[in-house]
Amino acid sequence: MVRESEIRRGEVQVEIPAATDAGLIFIGRIHTPWNSRMVAPRQGRQDGPLCRIEVFEPWVRALEGLDRYGQIEVIYWLHLSRRDLVMQSPANDGTARGTFALRSPVRPNPLGTSIVKLVAIEGATLLVQGLDCLDGTPLLDLKPDRRLFSPIAPPQPGDAEVGGDV
Ligand code: SAM
């Protein structure tokens, strides 16, 4: 069950310690069809709707070479999430699990990651399929699909002959 910001039976809230400034930079903004957590998918699907990732200057140059990959990893900041639950009840049924045993958006540092299909790069805009975040979600990073950098995973169909060099 999707939450707004309520606390459910079985859940445990804690006082958040003072922030340590990691110096994160929002490098862009993600545009999706979803304006509410009630309608956003729990996880993206690579046959899902086309979404647009807008990259801000001065980071556009950093996209050079990314078009060699058929799938990329998108890291984003789930900016509307609460950050103070250590136990959560995703089903809202009174049973709870630890935050780190879940992919819930509610976490001390609300990072979201998705491996998406890279459909096209048009200047400072990426067209992708496979996201699950709300329209306007801040973008933190883009990386080639991590599976191409693992010694156990062969290249995926649709990927150029690349990988393993960083
Ligand atoms: N795929 C990512 C992951 O596994 O790290 C995120 C998964 S999380 C379960 C996706 C859910 O987060 C969506 O269904 C929506 O309810 C919520 N969500 C999406 N964008 C958000 C945002 N900007 N702020 C807070 N919650 C968001």
Residues whose N, C-alpha, C, O or C-beta is under 5 A from the ligand:
A	BS01	SAM	V2 R37 A40 P41 R42 Q43 W77 L78 H79 L80 S81 R103 S104 P105 L111 G112 T113 S114 D132 C133 L134 T137
